[in-house]
C-alpha cells in the first residue's frame, strides 16, 4: 500500500481528479508523501492548472469527502493561491505527482 492507500483508493482519487478539466496536475504532500503518516492521517493534495483557484479546491475537497466511500479527510490547496514559500518548498522537495492530465 503506497502512501497508506490501496491501489483502489488511489485509483478512485485519480478518477475524481480527472473529472475536473481545470486540474492539470495534483500532487500528494504532507505525511503521506514523506512516509510519516498514521492510519487516520488526512490526505494533503495540491492542485495546479491555469484555471485552478480556491473555489475549485473547496469543490474538490467536498467531492472527495462527501461523494466517495474513501474513509479519509482531505486537505486540498490550489497551488496558485499558496503564498508561503516554505509550503511551496515542501511540496517541491517531497511532493509526489499523483495525477497529471493527459494532453489532448
N, C-alpha and C positions, 0 to 999 in steps of 0.2 A: 504494500500500500504506500504509494508515493504521497508525501506530504500529509500522511494520516487520512488519506481519502482513497476510496476504492476506485477502480477504473470506471465503474458505472457512475459514481458520483462525479468524477472529473468529466466524463462524457456528458452528463446532464448539465453541468455548468457551461461547458463549451457550446452545447446546443443552444442554451438560452442566450449566451453572448452572440451567437451567430444570427439571432433573430433581429438584432439591432444593427442596421446598416451603418449607423454613425460610428460604431465601435470598430476601429481598425486594429486595435491591439489591447489585450488585457494581461496584466502582469500580477502574479501572486507575490506578495511580500509579507513581511512580518514573521511571526513564529513558525508558520507552516513552510515558509521558504527557507528559513535558517535551520530548521530541524529541531527547534526548541519548543514545539507545540505540545500541548496536553490534549487528551481526548476531547475535551469540551472547548478547545480554543476556537475563536471565531476565524473566519476566512477573510483575509485582507486582500482586496483587489484594487488595482488602479487601472482605470480605462483611459484610452487615448484615441484621438482622432480629430479631424478638422472641426467637426460639429459636436464634440463631446463637451458637456457642461455639468454643473452641479445638479440640475434638474434631471438630466438623464441618469446620473449616478444614483440619485434617490429612487427613480423609477426602477432601475435595475435591481437595487437592493430589495425593494418591495417585491419584485417579481421572484427573485431568488428565495426570499424568506417565506412569502405567503402563497406562492403558486407552485411550489415543488414539495417533494417529500424529503428534502435534504434536512437533516437534523442539526443544522448549524445556523449561527448568526453570521451575517456578512457586514463587513465594513467596506463600502465602495467609495472610491475617491476619483474625481475627474482630474487627470494629470494637469490640464491647463490651469486649474484653479489652485494648484499647490504653490504656496509662496515660501515655505520653509525649505531652505537649501539642504538642511540636514535630512529631511524626509526624501528629497529628490536623490540625494547621495545614497541613502539606504536602499531605495528602490533600484538605482543603477547598480550598486555593488552586490546586492543579494537577491534582487527580484528574479523571478522565473517567468518567462513568457508562457502563459497558459493558452493563449489564443492569439492568432494573427489572421486577419481577414485575407481570404484569397483574392488576388487581383482579378478584376473582371475584364 
